[in-house]
């Protein structure tokens, strides 16, 4: 007899975007029915103020209402709403938590950095061959690094460097000045240096989430954003660094003209590209290739939904 299937909905509420995935899960099989993304910039100003702004909360709740309608249309029986860096850092997160519960009927979960890292690893590696793997997830407010083999995670860390956070803190000119980029690089290196010393060399390097998939689209010179072309693409690290540098040097207007660029990502992609470039330079890798995965923390949240009480 085939195992019964559950229809689940997972929402990943990050610093820059809020995303929805509806999937059917039975045993070890997952069939994705719908993926949606809205750029809501929930973490706008949080690095400076420690607060979620009223306007950012309004944008996020509007997207949540849209997602609630989609979830009802698909008839998902289990829902999980997870928030990450911006909500972790905010001292008024309860306002958002209460409103989400009123809309969806489930309580918002604030993932700790380690939980975020683990969900990213599970989501990214489910459809990859075994072997010791390093997964990198660059978000708007934080960056997660996870090392593991199969389902076993041996080490993880969550760092307070992300595309929105770095852009707000360092990249105030358009295009970014040499002095601003240099200051940003120095800060990223100071955060990464003590961390990379903890990692033994790895054979497989996997990158997930919007910064990395956008850099991949740029490296591949795609005529439009193409998930199928990006998922499991293997990029030489020199090409990754070249694509990162190109994006950092562009004005926001020039980035918006790129055919694969989401308009809500154009103003912050430079900060994320700097993080990726410095990771390529500093990580102990036994490979010259970055594997790009469209499956990430959102997929990990879905897998966790089937074992998480509603």
C-alpha positions as CSV (number, residue, x, y, z in Angstrom):
1,X,0.0,0.0,0.0
2,X,1.3,3.5,-0.8
3,X,1.9,5.7,2.1
4,X,-0.8,8.4,2.7
5,X,0.1,11.8,1.4
6,X,-0.2,15.1,3.3
7,X,-0.8,18.4,1.6
8,X,1.3,21.0,3.5
9,X,2.1,24.7,3.2
10,X,5.3,26.3,4.4
11,X,6.0,30.0,4.6
12,X,9.6,31.4,4.9
13,X,9.5,35.0,6.2
14,X,12.9,36.4,5.7
15,X,14.5,39.9,5.9
16,X,13.9,40.7,2.3
17,X,11.3,38.2,1.0
18,X,8.4,36.1,2.1
19,X,7.9,32.8,0.2
20,X,5.3,30.1,0.1
21,X,5.6,26.4,-0.9
22,X,2.7,24.1,-1.2
23,X,3.6,20.4,-1.5
24,X,2.2,16.9,-1.2
25,X,4.4,14.7,1.0
26,X,4.2,10.9,1.4
27,X,7.0,9.1,3.1
28,X,10.3,10.3,1.5
29,X,8.6,11.7,-1.6
30,X,7.7,15.4,-2.1
31,X,5.7,16.8,-5.0
32,X,5.7,20.6,-5.2
33,X,2.5,22.2,-6.3
34,X,3.2,25.9,-6.1
35,X,6.0,28.3,-5.2
36,X,5.4,32.0,-4.6
37,X,7.6,34.9,-3.6
38,X,6.9,38.5,-2.6
39,X,9.6,41.1,-1.7
40,X,8.3,42.8,1.4
41,X,11.6,43.9,3.0
42,X,10.4,43.1,6.5
43,X,13.9,43.8,7.9
44,X,14.1,47.3,6.5
45,X,15.9,49.4,9.1
46,X,16.0,46.6,11.8
47,X,19.8,46.6,11.9
48,X,19.7,50.3,12.9
49,X,16.6,50.5,15.0
50,X,16.0,47.0,16.4
51,X,12.3,47.4,15.4
52,X,10.1,46.1,12.6
53,X,8.5,49.2,11.0
54,X,4.8,49.6,10.8
55,X,5.0,49.8,7.0
56,X,7.2,46.7,6.8
57,X,4.7,44.8,8.9
58,X,1.8,46.0,6.7
59,X,3.6,44.8,3.6
60,X,4.3,41.4,5.2
61,X,0.7,40.9,6.4
62,X,-0.7,41.8,3.0
63,X,1.4,39.1,1.5
64,X,0.4,36.7,4.3
65,X,-3.3,37.3,3.5
66,X,-2.7,36.5,-0.2
67,X,-0.9,33.3,0.8
68,X,-3.8,32.4,3.1
69,X,-6.2,32.5,0.2
70,X,-3.8,30.3,-1.9
71,X,-3.4,27.8,0.9
72,X,-7.2,27.6,1.3
73,X,-7.6,27.1,-2.4
74,X,-5.1,24.2,-2.4
75,X,-6.7,22.7,0.7
76,X,-3.4,22.3,2.6
77,X,-4.0,20.5,5.9
78,X,-0.8,21.5,7.7
79,X,0.7,25.0,7.7
80,X,4.0,26.2,9.1
81,X,5.1,29.9,9.1
82,X,8.7,30.4,10.0
83,X,10.5,33.7,10.4
84,X,14.3,34.3,10.6
85,X,16.8,37.0,11.1
86,X,14.7,40.2,11.0
87,X,12.2,38.9,13.5
88,X,15.0,37.4,15.7
89,X,16.5,40.9,15.9
90,X,13.3,42.9,16.5
91,X,12.0,43.8,19.9
92,X,8.4,44.2,18.7
93,X,8.0,40.9,16.9
94,X,4.9,40.0,18.9
95,X,2.8,42.4,16.9
96,X,3.6,40.4,13.8
97,X,3.3,37.1,15.5
98,X,-0.3,37.9,16.8
99,X,-1.4,39.2,13.4
100,X,-0.1,36.1,11.5
101,X,-1.9,33.8,13.9
102,X,-5.1,35.8,13.3
103,X,-4.7,35.3,9.5
104,X,-3.5,31.7,9.3
105,X,-4.6,30.2,12.6
106,X,-1.0,29.0,13.4
107,X,1.6,30.6,15.5
108,X,4.6,32.1,13.8
109,X,7.8,30.2,14.6
110,X,11.0,32.3,15.0
111,X,13.8,30.0,13.9
112,X,17.0,30.2,15.9
113,X,20.1,30.6,13.7
114,X,21.0,26.9,14.1
115,X,17.5,25.8,13.2
116,X,17.6,28.0,10.1
117,X,20.9,26.5,9.1
118,X,19.6,23.0,9.5
119,X,16.4,23.6,7.5
120,X,18.5,25.1,4.7
121,X,20.8,22.0,4.7
122,X,17.9,19.5,4.6
123,X,16.1,21.4,1.9
124,X,19.2,21.8,-0.3
125,X,20.7,18.3,0.0
126,X,17.6,16.0,-0.3
127,X,18.1,15.7,-4.1
128,X,21.9,15.7,-4.1
129,X,24.3,12.8,-4.0
130,X,25.8,11.9,-0.6
131,X,29.2,13.0,0.6
132,X,30.5,15.7,2.9
133,X,28.8,18.9,1.8
134,X,28.9,22.6,2.8
135,X,25.7,24.5,2.2
136,X,25.7,28.3,2.2
137,X,22.4,30.3,2.5
138,X,22.8,34.0,2.1
139,X,19.7,35.8,3.3
140,X,18.8,39.5,3.8
141,X,19.8,39.6,7.5
142,X,22.0,36.6,8.1
143,X,24.1,34.0,6.4
144,X,24.1,30.3,7.4
145,X,26.9,27.8,6.8
146,X,26.2,24.1,7.4
147,X,28.5,21.1,7.0
148,X,27.1,17.5,6.9
149,X,26.8,14.2,5.2
150,X,23.4,12.8,4.2
151,X,21.0,13.7,6.9
152,X,23.7,14.1,9.5
153,X,24.7,17.7,10.3
154,X,28.1,17.9,11.9
155,X,28.5,21.7,12.2
156,X,26.6,24.9,11.5
157,X,26.7,28.6,12.2
158,X,24.5,31.6,11.6
159,X,26.2,34.9,11.0
160,X,24.8,38.4,11.2
161,X,25.8,39.4,7.6
162,X,23.2,39.5,4.9
163,X,22.3,41.5,1.7
164,X,20.0,44.0,3.3
165,X,22.0,44.4,6.5
166,X,25.2,45.1,4.7
167,X,23.6,47.4,2.1
168,X,22.0,49.5,4.9
169,X,25.2,49.6,6.9
170,X,27.9,50.1,4.2
171,X,26.7,50.5,0.7
172,X,25.1,53.9,0.8
173,X,26.2,55.3,-2.6
174,X,24.9,54.2,-6.0
175,X,26.9,52.8,-7.6
176,X,28.8,51.7,-4.5
177,X,32.0,53.6,-4.0
178,X,35.4,51.9,-3.7
179,X,35.6,53.1,-0.1
180,X,32.2,51.7,0.8
181,X,32.9,48.3,-0.9
182,X,36.3,48.1,0.8
183,X,34.7,48.8,4.2
184,X,32.1,46.2,3.6
185,X,34.7,43.6,2.5
186,X,36.7,44.2,5.6
187,X,33.7,43.7,7.8
188,X,32.7,40.5,6.1
189,X,36.2,39.1,6.3
190,X,36.4,40.0,10.0
191,X,33.2,37.9,10.6
192,X,34.2,35.0,8.4
193,X,37.8,34.7,9.4
194,X,37.3,33.0,12.8
195,X,34.5,30.8,11.3
196,X,36.3,29.3,8.3
197,X,39.1,28.1,10.7
198,X,36.5,25.8,12.2
199,X,35.7,24.0,8.9
200,X,37.7,21.1,7.6
201,X,38.0,21.1,3.8
202,X,34.9,19.9,2.0
203,X,34.3,18.2,-1.3
204,X,30.9,19.6,-2.3
205,X,30.0,23.3,-2.1
206,X,26.3,24.1,-2.4
207,X,24.7,27.6,-2.5
208,X,21.0,28.4,-2.0
209,X,18.6,31.3,-1.8
210,X,18.0,34.4,-3.9
211,X,21.4,36.1,-3.8
212,X,23.1,33.0,-5.0
213,X,20.5,32.0,-7.6
214,X,20.6,35.5,-9.0
215,X,24.4,35.5,-9.2
216,X,24.1,32.2,-11.0
217,X,21.6,33.7,-13.5
218,X,24.1,36.5,-14.1
219,X,27.0,34.1,-14.5
220,X,25.0,32.0,-17.0
221,X,23.8,35.2,-18.8
222,X,20.2,33.9,-18.8
223,X,17.7,35.9,-20.9
224,X,15.2,35.6,-18.1
225,X,15.0,33.9,-14.7
226,X,14.9,30.2,-15.4
227,X,14.6,27.9,-12.3
228,X,15.3,24.8,-14.4
229,X,18.5,26.2,-15.8
230,X,19.6,27.4,-12.4
231,X,18.7,24.3,-10.3
232,X,21.8,22.1,-9.9
233,X,23.9,24.3,-12.2
234,X,27.6,23.8,-11.6
235,X,29.6,27.0,-11.8
236,X,33.3,27.4,-11.7
237,X,34.4,29.5,-8.7
238,X,36.3,32.0,-10.9
239,X,33.1,32.6,-12.8
240,X,31.1,33.0,-9.6
241,X,33.6,35.7,-8.3
242,X,33.5,37.5,-11.7
243,X,29.7,37.6,-11.6
244,X,29.7,38.9,-8.0
245,X,32.2,41.7,-8.9
246,X,30.1,42.7,-11.9
247,X,26.9,43.0,-9.8
248,X,28.7,45.0,-7.1
249,X,30.0,47.5,-9.6
250,X,26.7,48.1,-11.3
251,X,24.2,50.9,-10.4
252,X,20.8,49.8,-9.1
253,X,19.2,51.0,-12.4
254,X,21.6,48.8,-14.4
255,X,20.8,45.8,-12.2
256,X,17.1,46.4,-12.6
257,X,17.6,46.2,-16.4
258,X,19.1,42.7,-16.2
259,X,16.4,40.4,-17.5
260,X,16.6,37.9,-14.7
261,X,16.7,40.4,-11.8
262,X,13.8,40.6,-9.5
263,X,13.2,44.4,-9.0
264,X,12.9,44.0,-5.2
265,X,16.4,42.5,-5.1
266,X,18.3,44.9,-7.3
267,X,19.2,47.4,-4.6
268,X,20.6,44.9,-2.1
269,X,22.2,42.2,-4.4
270,X,25.6,43.9,-4.1
271,X,25.8,43.2,-0.4
272,X,24.9,39.6,-0.9
273,X,27.4,39.3,-3.8
274,X,30.2,40.5,-1.6
275,X,29.4,37.8,1.0
276,X,29.4,35.1,-1.7
277,X,32.7,36.4,-3.2
278,X,34.4,36.4,0.2
279,X,33.2,32.9,1.0
280,X,34.6,31.7,-2.3
281,X,37.9,33.3,-1.4
282,X,38.1,32.1,2.2
283,X,36.4,28.7,2.5
284,X,38.5,25.6,2.7
285,X,37.2,23.8,-0.5
286,X,38.5,20.7,-2.3
287,X,36.4,21.7,-5.3
288,X,36.5,24.5,-7.9
289,X,32.7,24.3,-8.4
290,X,29.7,25.8,-6.8
291,X,26.5,23.7,-7.1
292,X,23.4,26.0,-7.1
293,X,20.2,24.7,-5.7
294,X,16.7,26.2,-6.0
295,X,15.8,24.0,-3.0
296,X,16.6,25.7,0.3
297,X,15.2,26.5,3.7
298,X,11.6,26.6,2.4
299,X,11.9,23.0,1.4
300,X,13.4,22.2,4.8
301,X,10.4,23.9,6.4
302,X,8.1,21.7,4.3
303,X,9.8,18.5,5.4
304,X,9.6,19.7,9.0
305,X,5.9,20.5,8.7
306,X,4.9,16.8,8.5
307,X,6.4,16.2,11.9
308,X,5.5,19.6,13.4
309,X,2.2,19.9,15.3
310,X,-0.3,22.3,13.7
